[in-house]
Amino acid sequence: MCHALLQNPNFLRLLLHIDIDLAADARAVSCHHCGGTLHCANYPRKPRCCLDEARADFESRFSFCCNQCRKRTTSVSVRFLGRRVYLGLAVVLMSAGRTQSTSAVTQLGETLDVPARTIQRWRRWWVEQFPLTPLWQAACARFMPPLDLSLLPASLIECFAGVAEESMRRILVFLSPLTAKSPVTLNGGC
């Protein structure tokens, strides 16, 4: 997978447009707590590993607040991976770097200002916690042959083979249920 996607403003803009569509879908449904109308209640983010020219597009997370019960509904996202401050794209690409030489990953981490400890923490998350998520529990049988969990996310990236932009878009859409408290729904396989 090409790390150049982190430096590609067109790809980052595509992620924004996907999130806008996902947010519109979430808002079109009434509040799942009381059935009330959802109003815009985006909250600020301070994204890391983001191009300066794309930063404004990543400085808020799309979210909604019910006009009756005031409960928050946050749409799924392809720009962010849960509550992490780094772009979801960076978490996936940097974590998959273990198949590259350690010096190459370290150099990339230094270039993007990602501490080596952070990359190691992400890698542990992929191997230890991701396989326990409801998303993976629901989806793991769809991957044939089964993915090597010790090589996540690299083995997942290999499954979504193709042109770098399309492949990474599909991976981020696949991972999007992890980004919000919502039931896991699977729309497509690898």
N, C-alpha and C positions, 0 to 999 in steps of 0.2 A: 504494500500500500504506500502510496506516495505522500510523504510528509509535506510536500509542496501545497497540499490542500489547505493547510493552516495559513498559508501566505496568499491564497487565492480569493480575492474579494468577491468574484462572481459566485464561487461556491458558498461563501459565507452569506451572501445575499440570498441564494437559493434556500439555505437553511432558514433564514428569516421568513421567507415567503411560505415555506412549509409550516412553520410555527404559526403564522398568521391564519392559515387555513385550519390548522388543528384547534386554535383558539376560537375561531368562528364556529366550528362544530361543537365545541364544549359550551359555548354561550347559547347556542340555539336550543339546547336542552334546558329545561327549567331546573331549578335547584333540586338535587336528589335527596335533600333532607326534608323540605317542606313544599316543594313545587313552586316557589316564588321566582320572580324574575331576577336574572343575573345581570349585575352592572359591572363595568370595568373597574378593577382594583389592582392594576399591575403593581408589582413591587420591584424596587431597584436591585440590580446586580452589579458587582464589580468584577467583570470577566477578566480572567488571565489567559494568556496565550492568544490574544485577540489582536488583529491588525488595528492600528490606530484609525485607519479610514473606515473600519467596520465597527468600531467600539460602540458608537451610538446605537447601532442596531442590536447590540447585545447587553445594553445597560438596564434592561427591564425584562422581567419574566411575566408572561401573560397570565393573568389571574382574574377572578371575578368574585363578587360578593353578593349574596342574596339580599334583596330589598326587604325581606320579611324577617328571616331568622339570623341574618348577618353572617352565616357560615360561608367560608371561603371555598371556592372551586378553582383549582389550578389545572389548566389543560396540560396534556402531555407535551413534550418538547423534543426536538431534534438538536437544538442548540446547546442545551444543558443536560448533564447526566446527574439527575437528582439535585442535591444541595451543594455539590462541588462548585468551587469558584472558577475552576478551569473549564474551558469549553469541552463539551462532550467529545468532540472530534479529537481534541488533544489527549484526553484520557484514553481513548481507544488506540490512537496511533502510537503514543508514547509507551503505553503498556505492552503493545505488541512488539516493541523494539528488542525484546530479549533474543529474537532470532538473528538480530544483527550483532555486530561486535559491540562489546561493552563500551569501548571508546567512542564509537559512533553515536550510541544512545546518550552517553554522557555529554558529548559535544552538542548534540541536538538539545538536550536538556538545558545546557548552559546558554545556548543561543536563545531559547524560548524562556529562560529564567525559571525553569522548573527544577527544584532541588532533587538530587538523587534519592533522598529519603522519601520524597513524595511519589516518585515513580515506583519505588519498591513497595510502598503502601498500596498503590493502585494495583500492582501485579498481585499482591497477596489477596486483595479484594476479588480480583477476577478468579483466582484459583480456589479460594476458601469460601467466599460469601456469594458470588454470583451463581454458582451451581445450586445454592439453596433458595434462590428467589423463586416466587411463584411463576415469573416469566419463564425461567429456564426449566422448571419442573413441568410446565405445560408444553414447552417447545422442544425439549431435548430429543424426544422420539422422532421428530420430524427430520432430523439430520442423519442421513445415511451416506457413508458409514458414520458411526458415532464419532463425535469430536473428541479429541484428546484434551481433557480438562486441564491437564498440567501445562498446556500451551495456550490457554485462553489469554487474550482475545485473538491471538494470531491464528488459531485453528478456526475461529469463527470468521475471521476476515477471509481466509482461504475458501470457505464455503460460499461466500458472496463474491465469487470471482467475477471479473469483468473490467470494464473501463473504470478507472479510479473514482471518478466523480459519482457515477451511477452505483458502483459497488458500495461506497461509503454512505451514500444517501440511503440505500436499502438497509445497511447495518444500523444506522442511526434511527431509522423508522422502526426497525425490529426492536431496538432497545428502548424506544420511547415509553412503553408502559412502566419502565422503572422510574420515570421522572415525575410521576404524580401518584397520589393515592387514588387509584382507580382499579377496577377489576381488569385482569389480564385478558385481552382479546388478541387473537392471532389472525392476521389478515393474509399473510403470505409466508411462504417458506423460502429456503435458499435456492 
